[in-house]
Amino acid sequence: MRDAFGVLVQIAEFEADDWLAPSVRMAPGKTWDLSRTENGCTLKMAHPGGGIYKKDLSRDDVDALIRDLEAMR
């Protein structure tokens, strides 16, 4: 038997959400979700690595986000 040294690189497409439970991923075709809270809202977004990114926003944060989004028009 001969010995050889080297590196093997495997390249494949990977869909992280395929490996996650439905409770920790966004619904198909949905990239964000907003829910009202006592102090503002909670913004949930699909994370590029799979799963959900969640951010609580105060009312001031919501107002600032609205201004920034309006400026993008």
C-alpha positions as CSV (number, residue, x, y, z in Angstrom):
1,M,0.0,0.0,0.0
2,R,1.2,3.5,-0.8
3,D,0.8,6.5,1.4
4,A,-0.2,9.9,0.1
5,F,-0.5,13.3,1.6
6,G,-2.8,16.1,0.4
7,V,-5.9,18.0,1.0
8,L,-9.4,17.1,-0.1
9,V,-11.9,19.9,-0.6
10,Q,-15.5,19.2,-1.0
11,I,-17.8,21.9,-2.4
12,A,-21.5,21.6,-2.1
13,E,-24.6,23.8,-1.8
14,F,-26.0,23.9,1.6
15,E,-29.4,25.1,2.7
16,A,-29.2,25.7,6.5
17,D,-33.0,25.8,6.9
18,D,-33.2,22.2,5.7
19,W,-31.5,21.2,8.9
20,L,-33.5,23.4,11.3
21,A,-36.8,22.8,13.0
22,P,-39.8,24.8,11.6
23,S,-40.0,26.7,14.9
24,V,-36.6,28.3,14.4
25,R,-36.9,29.3,10.8
26,M,-39.0,31.8,8.8
27,A,-42.0,30.7,6.8
28,P,-41.2,29.9,3.2
29,G,-41.1,33.1,1.1
30,K,-41.1,35.4,4.2
31,T,-38.0,37.4,5.0
32,W,-39.2,39.4,8.0
33,D,-41.9,39.5,10.6
34,L,-43.0,42.3,13.0
35,S,-44.9,42.0,16.2
36,R,-46.0,44.8,18.5
37,T,-44.6,44.9,22.1
38,E,-45.4,47.1,25.0
39,N,-42.4,49.3,24.3
40,G,-42.2,49.1,20.5
41,C,-41.9,46.0,18.4
42,T,-39.9,42.9,17.8
43,L,-38.4,42.5,14.3
44,K,-37.6,39.0,13.2
45,M,-35.6,38.4,10.0
46,A,-34.3,35.3,8.1
47,H,-30.7,34.9,9.0
48,P,-28.4,34.2,6.0
49,G,-26.8,31.3,7.9
50,G,-30.2,29.8,8.7
51,G,-32.6,30.4,11.4
52,I,-34.1,33.7,12.7
53,Y,-32.4,36.9,13.9
54,K,-34.6,38.7,16.5
55,K,-34.2,42.3,17.5
56,D,-36.4,44.2,20.0
57,L,-36.9,47.8,18.9
58,S,-38.0,50.7,21.2
59,R,-40.6,53.2,19.9
60,D,-37.7,55.6,19.2
61,D,-35.9,52.8,17.2
62,V,-39.1,52.2,15.2
63,D,-39.4,55.9,14.4
64,A,-35.7,56.1,13.3
65,L,-36.2,52.9,11.2
66,I,-39.2,54.4,9.5
67,R,-37.3,57.6,8.7
68,D,-34.4,55.6,7.3
69,L,-36.7,53.5,5.1
70,E,-38.6,56.5,3.9
71,A,-35.2,58.1,2.8
72,M,-34.6,55.0,0.6
73,R,-37.6,55.8,-1.6
